[in-house]
Amino acid sequence: YTNKATFLKSTNTIVTPMRWVVGTNCVSSRLPRYGIAGSTNITGDQVKKLDILSNNLVINMIKSSFTSCVLVSEEDDTAIIVEPDKQGKYVVCFDPLDGSSNIDCLASIGTIFAVFRKTTEDDPCENDALQPGRNIVAAGYALYGSATMMVLSTGQGVNCFMLDPAIGEFILVDRDLKIKPKGNIYSLNEGYAKYFDPAVTEYLQKKKFPEDGSAPYGARYVGSMVADVHRTLVYGGIFLYPANVKSPEGKLRLLYECNPMAFIIEQAGGMATTGSQNVLDIQPISIHQRVPVVLGSPSDVQEYLDIYHKHQANNGN
């Protein structure tokens, strides 16, 4: 009972700041929270003012819950070790405000997180966060759009909660959500088409000009992972952010972007891969490690994998 209560408290602690972020984002037009903060984070992204506010809020709320010992944030160069008198046994990796480049144009943004158990008896350190996604005990995201949706999995399916602003609580609206076996939408940034791997180019060609005479896939891309993956989860289809000539290791971060989303998609019956291996099987080597990612409906991802493996075989890999 104690372990379950601590786990629920840890998860609820992550949810609490999301209510505040919603309010902050709604009133940003009246406060000086839009715009660039004048710096870049460890992964080279421009930091917005709301990035900093959201990051500080999530960190402080988790620390005050006494449930976690190591925190990994997109906005911090190194892992945050919680003060000894506030430590618990969980490790939390999070992107406090995914898609923040869209803040000023009011496109959808969100918060992504994954929770691990500390697996050693040693003093907490950054290495405690370097666990494969298979070790995740809870993962989820909040999407701040036309409404505020939280999608959460504790390893027993995927549940969706809508924020009721009248009472300030998340209400269960979809229980055990499942992704469609096959969709009709692909999502990626085709602005990088000249840099794509031939396997990606061939896959997209098949989606645009189906050889069997079926209708072509539609293309949808917001530019915020949380929004694009949520649409893929709800409508089916495939989301791709593959490696390319400019980003040979991929662009999205493993610990707090790809792992949580892969966990959610798999729990909903979908697939998530780098092309060469399942995302959740990767052993991280650094907290800000980047990886390629393709995820979504199982039939769509498998079709991509068949093409990818064919090209790898032709190249002798």
Secondary structure, DSSP 4 states (H G I P E B T S, - for coil): -HHHHHHHHHHHHHHHHHHHHHHHHHTGGGTTT-SEEEEE-TTSPEEEHHHHHHHHHHHHHHHTTT-EEEEEETT-SSPEEPPGGG--SEEEEEEEEETGGGGGGT--EEEEEEEEE---SSPP-GGGG---GGG-SEEEEEEESSSEEEEEESSS--EEEEEETTTTEEEEEESS----SS-SEEE--GGGGGGB-HHHHHHHHHHHS-TTSPPPPEE---S-HHHHHHHHHHH--EEEE--BSS-TT-SSBIIIIIHHHHHHHHHTT-EEE-SSSBGGG---SSTT-B--EEEE-HHHHHHHHHHHHHHHHHTT-
